[in-house]
Protein backbone atom coordinates (compact mmCIF):
# COMPACT_ATOMS: atom_id res chain seq x y z
CA UNK A 1 0.00 0.00 0.00
CA UNK A 2 1.28 3.47 -0.89
CA UNK A 3 2.16 5.91 1.89
CA UNK A 4 -0.28 8.68 1.04
CA UNK A 5 -0.39 12.14 2.55
CA UNK A 6 -4.20 12.03 2.56
CA UNK A 7 -5.56 9.76 5.27
CA UNK A 8 -8.54 7.48 4.71
CA UNK A 9 -11.72 9.48 4.40
CA UNK A 10 -14.21 9.22 7.28
CA UNK A 11 -17.57 7.52 6.91
CA UNK A 12 -19.83 9.89 5.00
CA UNK A 13 -22.95 7.74 4.97
CA UNK A 14 -25.92 10.01 5.72
CA UNK A 15 -27.90 9.29 8.87
CA UNK A 16 -31.58 10.17 8.96
CA UNK A 17 -32.73 11.87 12.14
CA UNK A 18 -36.35 12.62 12.94
CA UNK A 19 -37.22 15.23 15.55
CA UNK A 20 -40.29 17.05 16.76
CA UNK A 21 -40.05 20.82 17.13
CA UNK A 22 -42.34 23.53 18.45
CA UNK A 23 -44.41 25.68 16.10
CA UNK A 24 -42.35 28.70 17.19
CA UNK A 25 -39.11 26.99 16.21
CA UNK A 26 -40.59 25.92 12.87
CA UNK A 27 -41.61 29.51 12.19
CA UNK A 28 -38.14 30.78 13.11
CA UNK A 29 -36.49 28.20 10.85
CA UNK A 30 -38.76 29.23 7.99
CA UNK A 31 -37.87 32.88 8.63
CA UNK A 32 -34.20 31.90 8.55
CA UNK A 33 -34.72 30.17 5.19
CA UNK A 34 -36.31 33.38 3.92
CA UNK A 35 -33.35 35.42 5.18
CA UNK A 36 -30.97 32.92 3.55
CA UNK A 37 -32.77 33.42 0.24
CA UNK A 38 -32.56 37.21 0.62
CA UNK A 39 -28.83 36.99 1.37
CA UNK A 40 -27.77 34.46 -1.26
CA UNK A 41 -30.56 34.36 -3.85
CA UNK A 42 -30.85 30.60 -3.46
CA UNK A 43 -33.98 29.03 -2.02
CA UNK A 44 -33.02 26.16 0.29
CA UNK A 45 -35.56 24.10 2.23
CA UNK A 46 -35.30 24.16 6.01
CA UNK A 47 -34.37 20.46 5.98
CA UNK A 48 -31.25 21.32 3.95
CA UNK A 49 -30.27 24.26 6.16
CA UNK A 50 -30.63 22.56 9.55
CA UNK A 51 -27.64 20.16 9.22
CA UNK A 52 -25.37 23.07 8.24
CA UNK A 53 -26.76 25.16 11.10
CA UNK A 54 -26.11 22.37 13.60
CA UNK A 55 -22.57 21.82 12.31
CA UNK A 56 -21.82 25.55 12.54
CA UNK A 57 -23.22 25.67 16.07
CA UNK A 58 -21.10 22.73 17.23
CA UNK A 59 -17.96 24.11 15.59
CA UNK A 60 -18.49 27.47 17.32
CA UNK A 61 -18.93 25.95 20.79
CA UNK A 62 -15.39 26.19 22.14
CA UNK A 63 -16.14 24.27 25.32
CA UNK A 64 -17.57 21.39 23.33
CA UNK A 65 -14.68 21.41 20.88
CA UNK A 66 -12.16 21.35 23.76
CA UNK A 67 -13.98 18.42 25.35
CA UNK A 68 -13.72 16.42 22.11
CA UNK A 69 -9.92 16.54 21.98
C-alpha positions as CSV (number, residue, x, y, z in Angstrom):
1,X,0.0,0.0,0.0
2,X,1.3,3.5,-0.9
3,X,2.2,5.9,1.9
4,X,-0.3,8.7,1.0
5,X,-0.4,12.1,2.5
6,X,-4.2,12.0,2.6
7,X,-5.6,9.8,5.3
8,X,-8.5,7.5,4.7
9,X,-11.7,9.5,4.4
10,X,-14.2,9.2,7.3
11,X,-17.6,7.5,6.9
12,X,-19.8,9.9,5.0
13,X,-23.0,7.7,5.0
14,X,-25.9,10.0,5.7
15,X,-27.9,9.3,8.9
16,X,-31.6,10.2,9.0
17,X,-32.7,11.9,12.1
18,X,-36.4,12.6,12.9
19,X,-37.2,15.2,15.6
20,X,-40.3,17.1,16.8
21,X,-40.1,20.8,17.1
22,X,-42.3,23.5,18.5
23,X,-44.4,25.7,16.1
24,X,-42.3,28.7,17.2
25,X,-39.1,27.0,16.2
26,X,-40.6,25.9,12.9
27,X,-41.6,29.5,12.2
28,X,-38.1,30.8,13.1
29,X,-36.5,28.2,10.9
30,X,-38.8,29.2,8.0
31,X,-37.9,32.9,8.6
32,X,-34.2,31.9,8.5
33,X,-34.7,30.2,5.2
34,X,-36.3,33.4,3.9
35,X,-33.3,35.4,5.2
36,X,-31.0,32.9,3.5
37,X,-32.8,33.4,0.2
38,X,-32.6,37.2,0.6
39,X,-28.8,37.0,1.4
40,X,-27.8,34.5,-1.3
41,X,-30.6,34.4,-3.9
42,X,-30.9,30.6,-3.5
43,X,-34.0,29.0,-2.0
44,X,-33.0,26.2,0.3
45,X,-35.6,24.1,2.2
46,X,-35.3,24.2,6.0
47,X,-34.4,20.5,6.0
48,X,-31.2,21.3,4.0
49,X,-30.3,24.3,6.2
50,X,-30.6,22.6,9.6
51,X,-27.6,20.2,9.2
52,X,-25.4,23.1,8.2
53,X,-26.8,25.2,11.1
54,X,-26.1,22.4,13.6
55,X,-22.6,21.8,12.3
56,X,-21.8,25.6,12.5
57,X,-23.2,25.7,16.1
58,X,-21.1,22.7,17.2
59,X,-18.0,24.1,15.6
60,X,-18.5,27.5,17.3
61,X,-18.9,25.9,20.8
62,X,-15.4,26.2,22.1
63,X,-16.1,24.3,25.3
64,X,-17.6,21.4,23.3
65,X,-14.7,21.4,20.9
66,X,-12.2,21.3,23.8
67,X,-14.0,18.4,25.3
68,X,-13.7,16.4,22.1
69,X,-9.9,16.5,22.0
